Amino acid sequence: MAESFALTEATYYILLSLVKPRHGYGIMQLTEELSGGRVHLAAGTLYGALNALCAKDWILQLPSADDSRRKEYRLTEKGLQVLRLEVTRLRELADNGERILGEA
Protein backbone atom coordinates (compact mmCIF):
# COMPACT_ATOMS: atom_id res chain seq x y z
CA MET A 1 0.00 0.00 0.00
CA ALA A 2 1.30 3.45 -0.90
CA GLU A 3 1.86 6.06 1.78
CA SER A 4 -0.72 8.80 2.20
CA PHE A 5 0.58 12.38 2.17
CA ALA A 6 -0.04 15.61 0.32
CA LEU A 7 1.54 16.01 -3.10
CA THR A 8 2.65 19.35 -4.45
CA GLU A 9 0.43 20.69 -7.20
CA ALA A 10 3.25 20.21 -9.72
CA THR A 11 3.79 16.57 -8.71
CA TYR A 12 0.04 15.93 -8.80
CA TYR A 13 -0.23 17.24 -12.36
CA ILE A 14 2.91 15.44 -13.53
CA LEU A 15 1.51 12.13 -12.26
CA LEU A 16 -1.91 12.91 -13.70
CA SER A 17 -0.38 13.68 -17.09
CA LEU A 18 1.38 10.29 -17.07
CA VAL A 19 -1.76 8.15 -16.86
CA LYS A 20 -0.91 7.70 -20.55
CA PRO A 21 2.74 7.59 -21.66
CA ARG A 22 4.04 11.04 -22.51
CA HIS A 23 7.33 12.78 -23.27
CA GLY A 24 8.70 15.74 -21.33
CA TYR A 25 7.33 18.51 -23.54
CA GLY A 26 3.90 16.86 -23.55
CA ILE A 27 3.99 16.67 -19.74
CA MET A 28 4.81 20.39 -19.54
CA GLN A 29 1.99 21.30 -21.93
CA LEU A 30 -0.66 19.13 -20.29
CA THR A 31 0.33 20.23 -16.77
CA GLU A 32 -0.06 23.87 -17.72
CA GLU A 33 -3.36 23.18 -19.49
CA LEU A 34 -4.88 21.11 -16.66
CA SER A 35 -3.81 23.62 -13.99
CA GLY A 36 -5.30 26.57 -15.87
CA GLY A 37 -1.80 28.02 -16.24
CA ARG A 38 -1.03 27.96 -12.49
CA VAL A 39 1.69 25.34 -12.89
CA HIS A 40 4.37 26.18 -15.42
CA LEU A 41 7.27 23.74 -15.43
CA ALA A 42 10.65 24.80 -16.77
CA ALA A 43 12.66 21.99 -18.37
CA GLY A 44 15.17 21.78 -15.52
CA THR A 45 12.43 21.64 -12.89
CA LEU A 46 10.51 19.01 -14.84
CA TYR A 47 13.46 16.70 -15.40
CA GLY A 48 14.52 17.02 -11.75
CA ALA A 49 10.99 16.03 -10.74
CA LEU A 50 10.92 13.16 -13.24
CA ASN A 51 14.20 11.81 -11.87
CA ALA A 52 12.86 11.99 -8.30
CA LEU A 53 9.60 10.28 -9.30
CA CYS A 54 11.55 7.52 -11.08
CA ALA A 55 13.66 7.03 -7.93
CA LYS A 56 10.44 6.61 -5.89
CA ASP A 57 9.19 4.07 -8.46
CA TRP A 58 6.10 6.20 -9.13
CA ILE A 59 6.95 6.57 -12.82
CA LEU A 60 9.07 4.67 -15.31
CA GLN A 61 11.13 5.92 -18.23
CA LEU A 62 10.20 3.89 -21.28
CA PRO A 63 12.89 2.44 -23.55
CA SER A 64 13.68 4.64 -26.55
CA ALA A 65 15.61 4.30 -29.76
CA ASP A 66 19.35 4.82 -29.27
CA ASP A 67 19.36 7.87 -31.55
CA SER A 68 16.33 9.50 -29.91
CA ARG A 69 16.68 12.31 -27.38
CA ARG A 70 12.97 12.10 -26.70
CA LYS A 71 12.27 10.34 -23.41
CA GLU A 72 8.82 9.00 -22.62
CA TYR A 73 7.51 8.21 -19.16
CA ARG A 74 4.49 6.45 -17.70
CA LEU A 75 2.99 5.81 -14.27
CA THR A 76 3.84 2.63 -12.43
CA GLU A 77 1.22 0.77 -10.37
CA LYS A 78 2.69 2.43 -7.27
CA GLY A 79 2.38 5.85 -8.90
CA LEU A 80 -1.22 5.17 -9.87
CA GLN A 81 -1.96 4.18 -6.27
CA VAL A 82 -0.34 7.40 -4.98
CA LEU A 83 -2.37 9.43 -7.47
CA ARG A 84 -5.63 7.75 -6.47
CA LEU A 85 -4.91 8.39 -2.78
CA GLU A 86 -4.27 12.05 -3.56
CA VAL A 87 -7.55 12.37 -5.47
CA THR A 88 -9.35 10.88 -2.46
CA ARG A 89 -7.55 13.29 -0.12
CA LEU A 90 -8.39 16.30 -2.28
CA ARG A 91 -12.02 15.22 -2.55
CA GLU A 92 -12.22 14.99 1.25
CA LEU A 93 -10.73 18.48 1.59
CA ALA A 94 -13.23 19.92 -0.87
CA ASP A 95 -16.18 18.08 0.72
CA ASN A 96 -15.23 19.31 4.19
CA GLY A 97 -14.80 22.86 2.93
CA GLU A 98 -18.19 22.85 1.22
CA ARG A 99 -19.87 21.35 4.28
CA ILE A 100 -18.37 23.88 6.68
CA LEU A 101 -18.96 26.85 4.39
CA GLY A 102 -22.53 25.67 3.83
CA GLU A 103 -23.08 25.85 7.59
CA ALA A 104 -21.64 29.37 7.84
N, CA, C and O of each residue as an XYZ file, in Angstrom:
416
protein
N       0.843     -1.188      0.000
C       0.000      0.000      0.000
C       0.884      1.244      0.000
O       1.873      1.315      0.729
N       0.519      2.219     -0.821
C       1.298      3.453     -0.896
C       1.025      4.327      0.322
O      -0.043      4.263      0.929
N       2.019      5.145      0.662
C       1.864      6.064      1.780
C       0.847      7.139      1.410
O       0.631      7.426      0.232
N       0.234      7.722      2.419
C      -0.717      8.799      2.195
C      -0.115     10.104      2.699
O       0.197     10.226      3.884
N       0.050     11.070      1.817
C       0.584     12.380      2.167
C       0.214     13.327      1.042
O      -0.167     12.896     -0.046
N       0.327     14.600      1.307
C      -0.039     15.610      0.319
C       1.041     15.737     -0.753
O       2.229     15.813     -0.439
N       0.633     15.760     -1.990
C       1.542     16.008     -3.104
C       1.557     17.496     -3.406
O       0.575     18.194     -3.152
N       2.660     17.983     -3.944
C       2.650     19.352     -4.448
C       1.756     19.377     -5.682
O       1.499     18.345     -6.302
N       1.290     20.567     -6.023
C       0.434     20.689     -7.197
C       1.187     20.250     -8.457
O       0.613     19.598     -9.329
N       2.457     20.603     -8.551
C       3.249     20.207     -9.722
C       3.358     18.689     -9.820
O       3.157     18.117    -10.892
N       3.678     18.037     -8.702
C       3.795     16.572     -8.706
C       2.464     15.926     -9.058
O       2.422     14.967     -9.829
N       1.378     16.445     -8.501
C       0.042     15.926     -8.802
C      -0.215     15.966    -10.316
O      -0.637     14.972    -10.906
N       0.040     17.107    -10.925
C      -0.234     17.236    -12.355
C       0.739     16.436    -13.215
O       0.353     15.947    -14.277
N       1.974     16.292    -12.791
C       2.911     15.444    -13.534
C       2.405     14.000    -13.519
O       2.361     13.346    -14.561
N       2.027     13.507    -12.346
C       1.512     12.134    -12.259
C       0.232     11.987    -13.074
O       0.054     11.002    -13.791
N      -0.653     12.964    -12.961
C      -1.909     12.907    -13.699
C      -1.658     12.881    -15.208
O      -2.354     12.182    -15.945
N      -0.674     13.636    -15.659
C      -0.376     13.683    -17.094
C       0.222     12.368    -17.599
O       0.230     12.106    -18.802
N       0.724     11.540    -16.668
C       1.375     10.294    -17.072
C       0.477      9.065    -16.930
O       0.966      7.935    -16.924
N      -0.829      9.282    -16.818
C      -1.758      8.154    -16.857
C      -1.601      7.451    -18.207
O      -1.755      6.234    -18.308
N      -1.292      8.242    -19.243
C      -0.912      7.705    -20.554
C       0.539      8.099    -20.788
O       0.946      9.190    -20.387
N       1.331      7.243    -21.427
C       2.739      7.589    -21.664
C       2.868      8.931    -22.382
O       2.095      9.252    -23.284
N       3.866      9.704    -21.957
C       4.038     11.039    -22.514
C       5.502     11.441    -22.389
O       6.197     11.010    -21.468
N       5.961     12.262    -23.314
C       7.333     12.781    -23.271
C       7.353     14.098    -22.501
O       6.303     14.669    -22.204
N       8.541     14.571    -22.184
C       8.703     15.742    -21.332
C       7.925     16.963    -21.775
O       7.235     17.584    -20.967
N       8.026     17.320    -23.062
C       7.328     18.513    -23.542
C       5.816     18.331    -23.419
O       5.103     19.275    -23.078
N       5.329     17.137    -23.690
C       3.901     16.856    -23.551
C       3.447     16.967    -22.107
O       2.339     17.431    -21.839
N       4.299     16.541    -21.166
C       3.993     16.666    -19.737
C       3.881     18.145    -19.371
O       2.945     18.545    -18.678
N       4.828     18.952    -19.832
C       4.813     20.388    -19.539
C       3.545     21.042    -20.084
O       2.909     21.837    -19.394
N       3.181     20.709    -21.316
C       1.987     21.297    -21.933
C       0.717     20.892    -21.196
O      -0.114     21.744    -20.879
N       0.562     19.606    -20.921
C      -0.663     19.126    -20.285
C      -0.772     19.644    -18.852
O      -1.865     19.987    -18.403
N       0.335     19.703    -18.138
C       0.329     20.226    -16.771
C      -0.154     21.669    -16.751
O      -0.983     22.043    -15.922
N       0.361     22.466    -17.658
C      -0.057     23.870    -17.721
C      -1.534     23.983    -18.109
O      -2.267     24.802    -17.553
N      -1.958     23.167    -19.054
C      -3.361     23.185    -19.487
C      -4.304     22.756    -18.354
O      -5.288     23.440    -18.072
N      -4.005     21.634    -17.715
C      -4.876     21.114    -16.661
C      -4.949     22.047    -15.453
O      -5.988     22.135    -14.798
N      -3.851     22.743    -15.155
C      -3.813     23.622    -13.986
C      -4.330     25.019    -14.304
O      -4.278     25.900    -13.447
N      -4.820     25.236    -15.499
C      -5.297     26.566    -15.869
C      -4.184     27.594    -15.893
O      -4.421     28.783    -15.680
N      -2.953     27.128    -16.155
C      -1.805     28.023    -16.239
C      -1.118     28.279    -14.912
O      -0.094     28.961    -14.881
N      -1.648     27.753    -13.809
C      -1.025     27.960    -12.492
C       0.326     27.276    -12.381
O       1.243     27.803    -11.750
N       0.452     26.109    -12.989
C       1.693     25.342    -12.886
C       2.407     25.402    -14.230
O       1.955     24.833    -15.223
N       3.525     26.102    -14.230
C       4.374     26.185    -15.423
C       5.712     25.555    -15.057
O       6.422     26.044    -14.179
N       6.044     24.470    -15.736
C       7.274     23.735    -15.432
C       8.364     24.090    -16.427
O       8.201     23.897    -17.632
N       9.469     24.607    -15.924
C      10.650     24.798    -16.767
C      11.291     23.430    -16.978
O      11.083     22.515    -16.182
N      12.057     23.293    -18.029
C      12.657     21.993    -18.371
C      13.494     21.433    -17.227
O      13.385     20.249    -16.909
N      14.322     22.259    -16.610
C      15.172     21.779    -15.523
C      14.363     21.290    -14.333
O      14.685     20.267    -13.729
N      13.311     22.027    -14.002
C      12.428     21.640    -12.895
C      11.729     20.328    -13.218
O      11.650     19.433    -12.377
N      11.223     20.221    -14.439
C      10.508     19.009    -14.845
C      11.417     17.792    -14.779
O      11.041     16.770    -14.206
N      12.598     17.888    -15.354
C      13.459     16.704    -15.399
C      13.996     16.340    -14.013
O      14.244     15.165    -13.741
N      14.179     17.323    -13.140
C      14.524     17.018    -11.753
C      13.398     16.255    -11.072
O      13.635     15.286    -10.350
N      12.160     16.708    -11.314
C      10.992     16.029    -10.737
C      10.839     14.627    -11.314
O      10.538     13.685    -10.580
N      11.042     14.480    -12.614
C      10.920     13.156    -13.239
C      11.953     12.190    -12.668
O      11.643     11.026    -12.415
N      13.171     12.664    -12.466
C      14.201     11.807    -11.874
C      13.808     11.381    -10.465
O      13.986     10.220    -10.097
N      13.275     12.312     -9.674
C      12.859     11.993     -8.302
C      11.695     11.000     -8.310
O      11.657     10.082     -7.492
N      10.756     11.182     -9.224
C       9.598     10.280     -9.301
C      10.023      8.889     -9.782
O       9.451      7.887     -9.355
N      11.010      8.823    -10.656
C      11.554      7.518    -11.078
C      12.223      6.831     -9.890
O      12.071      5.624     -9.701
N      12.963      7.601     -9.092
C      13.656      7.034     -7.929
C      12.666      6.482     -6.901
O      12.972      5.520     -6.196
N      11.482      7.091     -6.818
C      10.436      6.614     -5.895
C       9.644      5.450     -6.475
O       8.802      4.863     -5.795
N       9.920      5.116     -7.746
C       9.191      4.070     -8.461
C       7.725      4.440     -8.686
O       6.859      3.566     -8.734
N       7.451      5.746     -8.824
C       6.100      6.204     -9.128
C       5.897      6.314    -10.633
O       4.774      6.205    -11.125
N       6.995      6.533    -11.363
C       6.947      6.566    -12.821
C       8.116      5.755    -13.359
O       9.040      5.397    -12.628
N       8.051      5.477    -14.646
C       9.068      4.670    -15.310
C       9.420      5.324    -16.629
O       8.531      5.717    -17.384
N      10.715      5.447    -16.917
C      11.133      5.922    -18.226
C      11.052      4.758    -19.191
O      11.612      3.692    -18.933
N      10.363      4.952    -20.292
C      10.202      3.891    -21.276
C      11.442      3.788    -22.153
O      12.119      4.790    -22.385
N      11.744      2.598    -22.640
C      12.891      2.442    -23.549
C      12.683      3.282    -24.812
O      11.562      3.408    -25.306
N      13.769      3.849    -25.323
C      13.678      4.638    -26.550
C      14.766      4.199    -27.514
O      15.715      3.509    -27.139
N      14.610      4.609    -28.749
C      15.615      4.301    -29.759
C      16.932      4.963    -29.359
O      16.937      6.047    -28.776
N      18.033      4.313    -29.672
C      19.352      4.819    -29.275
C      19.616      6.229    -29.792
O      20.297      7.011    -29.128
N      19.087      6.563    -30.967
C      19.362      7.868    -31.555
C      18.332      8.923    -31.154
O      18.405     10.060    -31.619
N      17.385      8.568    -30.309
C      16.330      9.499    -29.913
C      16.675     10.204    -28.610
O      17.078      9.571    -27.634
N      16.508     11.543    -28.608
C      16.684     12.311    -27.384
C      15.362     12.398    -26.624
O      15.326     12.807    -25.463
N      14.313     12.020    -27.274
C      12.969     12.105    -26.696
C      12.763     10.971    -25.696
O      12.855      9.794    -26.045
N      12.486     11.340    -24.462
C      12.268     10.344    -23.412
C      10.792     10.337    -23.049
O      10.195     11.385    -22.802
N      10.212      9.139    -23.020
C       8.818      8.998    -22.619
C       8.748      8.337    -21.257
O       9.593      7.518    -20.893
N       7.719      8.715    -20.515
C       7.508      8.213    -19.161
C       6.073      7.735    -19.029
O       5.196      8.127    -19.799
N       5.850      6.879    -18.035
C       4.488      6.452    -17.699
C       4.426      6.157    -16.207
O       5.448      5.937    -15.556
N       3.208      6.157    -15.683
C       2.991      5.809    -14.275
C       3.277      4.337    -14.047
O       3.059      3.508    -14.930
N       3.759      4.021    -12.872
C       3.839      2.630    -12.434
C       2.570      2.343    -11.627
O       1.775      3.249    -11.378
N       2.380      1.106    -11.226
C       1.225      0.773    -10.371
C       1.300      1.553     -9.056
O       0.284      2.033     -8.553
N       2.509      1.675     -8.506
C       2.692      2.429     -7.265
C       2.319      3.898     -7.474
O       1.668      4.499     -6.620
N       2.724      4.469     -8.594
C       2.384      5.854     -8.902
C       0.892      6.053     -9.068
O       0.343      7.061     -8.624
N       0.236      5.101     -9.704
C      -1.219      5.173     -9.873
C      -1.905      5.118     -8.515
O      -2.884      5.828     -8.283
N      -1.402      4.284     -7.625
C      -1.957      4.180     -6.274
C      -1.783      5.496     -5.515
O      -2.712      5.952     -4.847
N      -0.598      6.111     -5.614
C      -0.338      7.401     -4.979
C      -1.294      8.454     -5.531
O      -1.855      9.245     -4.773
N      -1.481      8.465     -6.840
C      -2.367      9.433     -7.474
C      -3.811      9.238     -7.019
O      -4.509     10.213     -6.741
N      -4.257      8.010     -6.941
C      -5.630      7.745     -6.470
C      -5.819      8.186     -5.022
O      -6.857      8.752     -4.679
N      -4.831      7.933     -4.172
C      -4.908      8.390     -2.780
C      -4.987      9.913     -2.705
O      -5.719     10.458     -1.879
N      -4.242     10.594     -3.556
C      -4.266     12.051     -3.562
C      -5.622     12.580     -4.021
O      -6.123     13.558     -3.465
N      -6.214     11.955     -5.016
C      -7.549     12.372     -5.472
C      -8.556     12.203     -4.334
O      -9.402     13.072     -4.123
N      -8.473     11.109     -3.612
C      -9.354     10.879     -2.462
C      -9.135     11.944     -1.395
O     -10.098     12.464     -0.833
N      -7.876     12.272     -1.111
C      -7.548     13.291     -0.115
C      -8.091     14.656     -0.525
O      -8.669     15.372      0.293
N      -7.902     15.009     -1.789
C      -8.388     16.302     -2.284
C      -9.918     16.372     -2.261
O     -10.493     17.415     -1.948
N     -10.562     15.271     -2.591
C     -12.018     15.217     -2.550
C     -12.520     15.446     -1.119
O     -13.488     16.173     -0.896
N     -11.844     14.812     -0.158
C     -12.215     14.994      1.250
C     -12.039     16.447      1.679
O     -12.892     16.994      2.378
N     -10.946     17.072      1.270
C     -10.725     18.483      1.586
C     -11.843     19.351      1.028
O     -12.385     20.205      1.730
N     -12.185     19.131     -0.230
C     -13.234     19.922     -0.870
C     -14.594     19.669     -0.216
O     -15.350     20.611      0.024
N     -14.905     18.414      0.071
C     -16.182     18.080      0.717
C     -16.293     18.743      2.088
O     -17.335     19.302      2.430
N     -15.212     18.680      2.874
C     -15.226     19.313      4.193
C     -15.378     20.824      4.082
O     -16.118     21.435      4.854
N     -14.693     21.419      3.141
C     -14.804     22.864      2.934
C     -16.216     23.274      2.554
O     -16.752     24.243      3.091
N     -16.816     22.541      1.632
C     -18.187     22.849      1.215
C     -19.171     22.657      2.363
O     -20.095     23.454      2.526
N     -18.983     21.614      3.154
C     -19.871     21.351      4.279
C     -19.778     22.469      5.307
O     -20.798     22.989      5.760
N     -18.560     22.837      5.675
C     -18.375     23.878      6.683
C     -18.855     25.227      6.175
O     -19.529     25.956      6.901
N     -18.520     25.565      4.949
C     -18.964     26.847      4.395
C     -20.475     26.897      4.225
O     -21.087     27.959      4.335
N     -21.070     25.741      3.958
C     -22.528     25.670      3.831
C     -23.218     25.908      5.158
O     -24.370     26.340      5.194
N     -22.517     25.629      6.254
C     -23.081     25.846      7.589
C     -22.872     27.281      8.065
O     -23.504     27.720      9.026
N     -21.979     28.011      7.385
C     -21.642     29.371      7.837
C     -22.708     30.381      7.454
O     -22.574     31.566      7.760
